[in-house]
Amino acid sequence: MMSLILKQERSANSEHVFSQVTIVADDNCKFLCWSRERLTYFLESEPFLYEIFKYLIGKDITNKLYSLNDPTLNDKVSN
């Protein structure tokens, strides 16, 4: 299981909001890091995988947004 911790701060001297993300893995895992350009190119050539990425990312973002309004969902979001 992995946990995502998002911390947002507003800079004192500007109106920019900065985000810090911490990811904690409870078990052994592998981390994959792709440049946005290479991932976009790859997904353009693999429409099925593109749809899966869209679904997973959309579901993850939706759950996190709901959890901001309903703290009881926090346990469900990290799964």
TIRO-2110 file (N, C-alpha, C; in Angstrom, 1 decimal):
// TIRO-2110
0.8, -1.2, 0.0, N, 1, A
0.0, 0.0, 0.0, CA, 1, A
0.9, 1.2, 0.0, C, 1, A
0.4, 2.3, -0.7, N, 2, A
1.2, 3.5, -0.7, CA, 2, A
0.3, 4.6, -0.2, C, 2, A
0.9, 5.6, 0.5, N, 3, A
0.2, 6.7, 1.0, CA, 3, A
0.7, 8.0, 0.3, C, 3, A
-0.2, 8.9, 0.0, N, 4, A
0.2, 10.1, -0.6, CA, 4, A
-0.1, 11.3, 0.3, C, 4, A
0.9, 12.1, 0.6, N, 5, A
0.6, 13.2, 1.5, CA, 5, A
0.9, 14.5, 0.7, C, 5, A
-0.1, 15.4, 0.6, N, 6, A
0.1, 16.6, -0.1, CA, 6, A
0.0, 17.8, 0.8, C, 6, A
1.0, 18.6, 0.7, N, 7, A
1.1, 19.8, 1.6, CA, 7, A
1.1, 21.0, 0.7, C, 7, A
0.2, 22.0, 0.9, N, 8, A
0.3, 23.2, 0.0, CA, 8, A
0.6, 24.4, 0.9, C, 8, A
1.4, 25.3, 0.4, N, 9, A
1.8, 26.5, 1.1, CA, 9, A
1.7, 27.7, 0.1, C, 9, A
1.3, 28.8, 0.6, N, 10, A
1.4, 30.0, -0.2, CA, 10, A
2.6, 30.8, 0.2, C, 10, A
3.4, 31.2, -0.8, N, 11, A
4.6, 32.0, -0.5, CA, 11, A
4.2, 33.3, 0.1, C, 11, A
5.0, 33.7, 1.1, N, 12, A
4.8, 35.0, 1.8, CA, 12, A
4.9, 36.2, 0.9, C, 12, A
5.8, 36.1, -0.1, N, 13, A
6.1, 37.2, -1.0, CA, 13, A
5.4, 37.2, -2.3, C, 13, A
4.6, 36.2, -2.5, N, 14, A
3.9, 36.1, -3.8, CA, 14, A
2.5, 35.4, -3.6, C, 14, A
1.8, 35.3, -4.7, N, 15, A
0.5, 34.7, -4.6, CA, 15, A
0.6, 33.2, -5.1, C, 15, A
1.8, 32.7, -5.4, N, 16, A
2.0, 31.4, -5.9, CA, 16, A
1.7, 30.4, -4.8, C, 16, A
1.1, 29.3, -5.1, N, 17, A
0.9, 28.2, -4.2, CA, 17, A
1.9, 27.1, -4.5, C, 17, A
2.6, 26.6, -3.6, N, 18, A
3.6, 25.6, -3.8, CA, 18, A
3.1, 24.3, -3.2, C, 18, A
3.3, 23.2, -3.8, N, 19, A
2.8, 21.9, -3.3, CA, 19, A
4.1, 21.0, -3.1, C, 19, A
4.0, 20.3, -2.0, N, 20, A
5.0, 19.3, -1.6, CA, 20, A
4.3, 18.0, -1.5, C, 20, A
4.8, 17.0, -2.2, N, 21, A
4.2, 15.7, -2.2, CA, 21, A
5.1, 14.7, -1.6, C, 21, A
4.6, 13.9, -0.6, N, 22, A
5.4, 12.8, 0.0, CA, 22, A
4.7, 11.5, -0.3, C, 22, A
5.4, 10.5, -0.8, N, 23, A
4.8, 9.2, -1.0, CA, 23, A
5.5, 8.2, -0.1, C, 23, A
4.7, 7.5, 0.6, N, 24, A
5.3, 6.5, 1.5, CA, 24, A
4.8, 5.1, 1.1, C, 24, A
5.7, 4.2, 0.9, N, 25, A
5.4, 2.8, 0.5, CA, 25, A
5.5, 1.9, 1.8, C, 25, A
4.4, 1.2, 2.1, N, 26, A
4.4, 0.3, 3.3, CA, 26, A
5.1, -1.0, 3.0, C, 26, A
5.2, -1.4, 1.7, N, 27, A
5.8, -2.7, 1.3, CA, 27, A
6.8, -2.4, 0.3, C, 27, A
7.6, -3.4, -0.1, N, 28, A
8.5, -3.2, -1.2, CA, 28, A
7.8, -2.8, -2.5, C, 28, A
8.4, -2.0, -3.3, N, 29, A
7.7, -1.5, -4.5, CA, 29, A
8.8, -1.1, -5.5, C, 29, A
8.4, -0.9, -6.7, N, 30, A
9.3, -0.3, -7.7, CA, 30, A
8.7, 1.1, -8.1, C, 30, A
9.6, 2.0, -8.4, N, 31, A
9.3, 3.3, -8.7, CA, 31, A
9.7, 3.6, -10.2, C, 31, A
8.7, 4.0, -11.0, N, 32, A
8.9, 4.3, -12.4, CA, 32, A
8.8, 5.8, -12.6, C, 32, A
9.8, 6.3, -13.3, N, 33, A
9.8, 7.8, -13.5, CA, 33, A
10.0, 8.0, -15.0, C, 33, A
9.1, 8.6, -15.7, N, 34, A
9.2, 8.9, -17.1, CA, 34, A
9.1, 10.4, -17.3, C, 34, A
9.8, 10.9, -18.3, N, 35, A
9.6, 12.3, -18.7, CA, 35, A
8.2, 12.4, -19.3, C, 35, A
7.7, 13.6, -19.1, N, 36, A
6.3, 13.8, -19.6, CA, 36, A
6.3, 13.6, -21.2, C, 36, A
7.3, 14.1, -21.8, N, 37, A
7.4, 14.0, -23.3, CA, 37, A
7.4, 12.6, -23.8, C, 37, A
8.3, 11.8, -23.1, N, 38, A
8.4, 10.3, -23.5, CA, 38, A
7.1, 9.5, -23.2, C, 38, A
6.5, 9.8, -22.0, N, 39, A
5.3, 9.1, -21.7, CA, 39, A
4.2, 9.5, -22.6, C, 39, A
4.0, 10.8, -23.0, N, 40, A
3.0, 11.2, -23.9, CA, 40, A
3.2, 10.5, -25.3, C, 40, A
4.4, 10.5, -25.7, N, 41, A
4.7, 9.8, -27.0, CA, 41, A
4.3, 8.4, -27.0, C, 41, A
4.7, 7.7, -25.9, N, 42, A
4.4, 6.3, -25.7, CA, 42, A
2.9, 6.0, -25.7, C, 42, A
2.2, 6.8, -24.9, N, 43, A
0.7, 6.6, -24.8, CA, 43, A
0.0, 7.0, -26.1, C, 43, A
0.5, 7.9, -26.9, N, 44, A
-0.1, 8.1, -28.2, CA, 44, A
0.0, 6.9, -29.1, C, 44, A
1.0, 6.1, -28.9, N, 45, A
1.1, 4.9, -29.8, CA, 45, A
0.4, 3.7, -29.1, C, 45, A
-0.1, 3.8, -27.9, N, 46, A
-0.8, 2.7, -27.2, CA, 46, A
-2.1, 3.3, -26.7, C, 46, A
-3.2, 3.4, -27.5, N, 47, A
-4.4, 4.0, -27.1, CA, 47, A
-5.1, 3.2, -25.9, C, 47, A
-4.9, 1.9, -25.9, N, 48, A
-5.6, 1.2, -24.8, CA, 48, A
-4.9, 1.6, -23.4, C, 48, A
-3.6, 1.6, -23.4, N, 49, A
-2.9, 2.0, -22.2, CA, 49, A
-3.2, 3.5, -21.8, C, 49, A
-3.4, 4.3, -22.8, N, 50, A
-3.7, 5.7, -22.6, CA, 50, A
-5.1, 5.8, -21.9, C, 50, A
-6.0, 5.0, -22.3, N, 51, A
-7.4, 5.1, -21.7, CA, 51, A
-7.3, 4.6, -20.2, C, 51, A
-6.4, 3.6, -20.0, N, 52, A
-6.3, 3.1, -18.6, CA, 52, A
-5.6, 4.1, -17.7, C, 52, A
-4.6, 4.8, -18.2, N, 53, A
-4.0, 5.9, -17.5, CA, 53, A
-5.0, 7.0, -17.1, C, 53, A
-5.8, 7.4, -18.2, N, 54, A
-6.8, 8.4, -18.0, CA, 54, A
-7.8, 8.0, -16.8, C, 54, A
-8.2, 6.8, -16.9, N, 55, A
-9.2, 6.3, -15.9, CA, 55, A
-8.6, 6.3, -14.5, C, 55, A
-7.4, 5.7, -14.4, N, 56, A
-6.7, 5.6, -13.0, CA, 56, A
-6.4, 7.0, -12.5, C, 56, A
-5.9, 7.9, -13.3, N, 57, A
-5.5, 9.2, -12.8, CA, 57, A
-6.8, 10.0, -12.4, C, 57, A
-7.8, 9.9, -13.3, N, 58, A
-9.1, 10.5, -13.0, CA, 58, A
-9.7, 10.0, -11.7, C, 58, A
-9.7, 8.7, -11.5, N, 59, A
-10.3, 8.2, -10.3, CA, 59, A
-9.5, 8.6, -9.1, C, 59, A
-8.2, 8.6, -9.2, N, 60, A
-7.4, 9.0, -8.0, CA, 60, A
-7.6, 10.5, -7.7, C, 60, A
-7.7, 11.4, -8.7, N, 61, A
-7.9, 12.8, -8.4, CA, 61, A
-9.3, 13.0, -7.9, C, 61, A
-10.3, 12.3, -8.4, N, 62, A
-11.7, 12.5, -7.9, CA, 62, A
-11.7, 12.1, -6.4, C, 62, A
-11.2, 10.9, -6.1, N, 63, A
-11.2, 10.5, -4.7, CA, 63, A
-10.5, 11.5, -3.8, C, 63, A
-9.4, 12.0, -4.2, N, 64, A
-8.7, 13.0, -3.3, CA, 64, A
-9.5, 14.3, -3.2, C, 64, A
-10.2, 14.7, -4.2, N, 65, A
-11.0, 15.9, -4.1, CA, 65, A
-12.2, 15.7, -3.2, C, 65, A
-12.8, 14.5, -3.3, N, 66, A
-13.9, 14.2, -2.4, CA, 66, A
-13.4, 14.1, -0.9, C, 66, A
-12.2, 13.6, -0.7, N, 67, A
-11.7, 13.5, 0.6, CA, 67, A
-11.4, 14.8, 1.3, C, 67, A
-11.1, 15.9, 0.5, N, 68, A
-10.9, 17.2, 1.0, CA, 68, A
-12.2, 17.7, 1.7, C, 68, A
-13.4, 17.3, 1.2, N, 69, A
-14.7, 17.7, 1.7, CA, 69, A
-15.2, 16.8, 2.7, C, 69, A
-14.8, 15.5, 2.7, N, 70, A
-15.3, 14.5, 3.6, CA, 70, A
-14.1, 13.7, 4.2, C, 70, A
-13.6, 14.1, 5.4, N, 71, A
-12.4, 13.5, 6.0, CA, 71, A
-12.6, 12.0, 6.2, C, 71, A
-13.9, 11.5, 6.3, N, 72, A
-14.1, 10.1, 6.5, CA, 72, A
-13.6, 9.2, 5.3, C, 72, A
-13.4, 9.9, 4.2, N, 73, A
-13.0, 9.1, 3.0, CA, 73, A
-11.4, 9.0, 2.9, C, 73, A
-10.7, 9.6, 3.9, N, 74, A
-9.2, 9.5, 3.8, CA, 74, A
-8.7, 8.1, 3.7, C, 74, A
-9.3, 7.2, 4.5, N, 75, A
-8.8, 5.8, 4.4, CA, 75, A
-9.0, 5.2, 3.1, C, 75, A
-10.1, 5.5, 2.4, N, 76, A
-10.4, 4.9, 1.1, CA, 76, A
-9.5, 5.5, 0.0, C, 76, A
-9.1, 6.7, 0.2, N, 77, A
-8.3, 7.4, -0.9, CA, 77, A
-7.0, 6.8, -1.1, C, 77, A
-6.3, 6.4, 0.0, N, 78, A
-5.0, 5.9, -0.1, CA, 78, A
-4.9, 4.5, -0.7, C, 78, A
-6.0, 3.8, -0.9, N, 79, A
-6.0, 2.4, -1.5, CA, 79, A
-6.1, 2.5, -3.0, C, 79, A
END
